[in-house]
Amino acid sequence: MRPIQKILVPFDGSEQSNEAIAYAADIARRYEASIMIMYVDHPLTYALPPGYDLPSRELLERIQASIEREVARHLDVTARALRVQTLVQRGDPVTEILRCATNDGYQLIVMGTHRRTALARAVLGSVTETIVRHAPCPVLAVRSEEA
């Protein structure tokens, strides 16, 4: 088993994402690992009316600052002493998460999973399920107790 030094946590602002951060913080404390909280902005370009522009870099920076504040709210005082960074990417969540995990050598992905019906999963797909199938490292899928 490879030592866990780098943990990737995809974040979408949901309760499940918050639970995943808590799990990642606990694991990071035990292994003295760093955590990367990753948000992927997924523009739906096919649904935009003509002349509508995609979010600017400035908007993405504001999103990142907002995510950093949100993450700080959910990390306890002990976890804040950990090495935690945030990253905002634009694109397809599955593609960007897998690219980041592969290119940056993460040893673990910790992510929330939503409880969807089989029909919703078939129609909407499951980011977590796809990541579990294709990730270059182990994936811990976390369901919140409230979900």
Buried (B, 14 or more C-beta within 10 A) or exposed (E): EEEBBBBBBBBBEBBBBBBBBBBBBBBBEEBEBBBBBBBBBBEEEEEEEEEEEEEEEEEBEEBBEBBBEBBEEBBEEEBEEBEBEBBBBBEBBBEBBBEBBEEEEBBBBBBBBBEBEEEEEEEEEBBBBBBBEEBEBBBBBBBBEEB
